[in-house]
Structures are given as structure tokens and as C-alpha cells.
Amino acid sequence: MSTDFRPLKQIAMSDLFDGRLERFGIREVWDSERSRQIARCLTDGRNVLWVGGNVGGHVSNLSHSGQDNHILGAIAETFDCAVVSEHEPQYWRIDSMSNETSTGSNRTMA
């Protein structure tokens, strides 16, 4: 079973796939059957993260089926943003969480 996540700030798909995550051992996996401009895949060699994009060229969702959130953590650190799961109100843009989240002190919530 997979869980969907999203960053709490806009990240351009081109920025996410420009190689800056390689310092964490994360790279793109190309699947000619599934990969396309609005759905691409990242891996750390053990886990995969499917990245969905919108028509504006920004990340719209991240789909992760593993237990390790190394890739999500690397995205949060690299782009200085929180990444929240579909189980959290912020994912649905419901603003009912504590001030801790709104100040950005929680980088990855998985």
C-alpha cells in the first residue's frame, strides 16, 4: 500500500530532477512504460518514489510505498520545505495544525 505526500511549497519538476539529489544517492529511474513528463520516478537504490507533476510543471504529489523516508527527507532538506502525508490536514490544505508546522520547524512528517 502506498502513501501520498506533497511538499508544502512549490517545487519545479525540472529542479527536482536536475541532479541536486545525487549527493544523497538519489537518482531518476526511467521506466519507458510509466515515466513521462508529469509522472517520474526517483530511487535511492532500495526505495522508489513516484513524483506526479501538474500542468504548470510543479510537483503535485509524491507516492511512496516503502518504510524508509530517505528520499522524502532529502527533498525536504534540499528544497527547505516540509513534506506532509495524505494523513495530515496540511496535505489537504486544512490549516488546523500547530504553529510549529507553520514556522517550518518540522521538515518531514511521515
N, C-alpha and C positions, 0 to 999 in steps of 0.2 A: 504494500500500500504506500502510495506517495503522499507527500505533504507539499502544499504550495506555499511559497514565500514571496515577498516583494520588498524591494528597498524603499525606505521612506523618503528618498529624494530621487529625482530623475537621473538615470544613468543611460547614456547613449550606448546602443548596441555596439557601435564602432569602437567606443572606448573600452568596453568590457572585453572585446576580442582583439585588442591591439597589441597584446603581448605583455602587458604590465603585471598580469597574474603569474607569469612564468617564474618569478622569484619565489613563489610558494609551491612550485612544482605543478602548477595547473596549466593545462593547455586545452585547445579545442580538439574535439573528436569530430571528424567529418563522417556523416552517415548519409550517403547519396540518396537513400530512400526517404529519410526523415528530415535531414538538415536542409534548411532553406533560409532565406533572409529573415523571416520572422520566427523561426524556431531553430536554435543552435544548441550545441552540447559542449559542456566543459567537463574535464576529468582531472583527477589528481593521480590517476593510475589505478585507483581502487574504487572510487565512488564516481558517479556521474551526476551532473546537474543539467537538466534541460532548461533552457532560457527562452522564454517567449518574448517577442517584441511587438510593439504596436505600429500602426501605420506612420507615426511620427518618427520612428527609428529609435525609440527608447525601450528599455527593459520594462515589460509589463508584469511578468511573473517568473518565478524560479521554481522548478519542480524537482524535488529531491526524495529519493526512496531509501536512502541509507541511514545509518545511525550517526555517522560521523559528519559534523557540520564544518569541516576544514575549509571547504570551498566557500560556503556562506560566510565564514569568518574572514577569509581572505578578501572577499568582495567588500564586506563591511569596513575592514581596515584600509584597503586601497582607496575606496571612494568616500571614506569618512562619513558613513551613514549607518543607521540601524537597519537591520533586515528582520522583518517580522513574519510569523507564520499565519496561515489562514485561521488558526485557533485563537488569534489575538484580535481585539477590537480595532487596533490601528490598521490591520490588513484591509479591513472593510471601511477604513477612513472614519471610524467611530472614535471620537475624541474623549474617551472616558478613562484613560489610564492616568497614572500618577505623573507629577511634574518631572520625575526622574527620566521618564521616556522622552518627554517633550524637550528636555535640555540636551538630549543625545548621549546621556551617560551610559545607556545600555546599547552596545553596538550590535550584538546579535542575540536574538531571542528565539531559541529553537527548542 
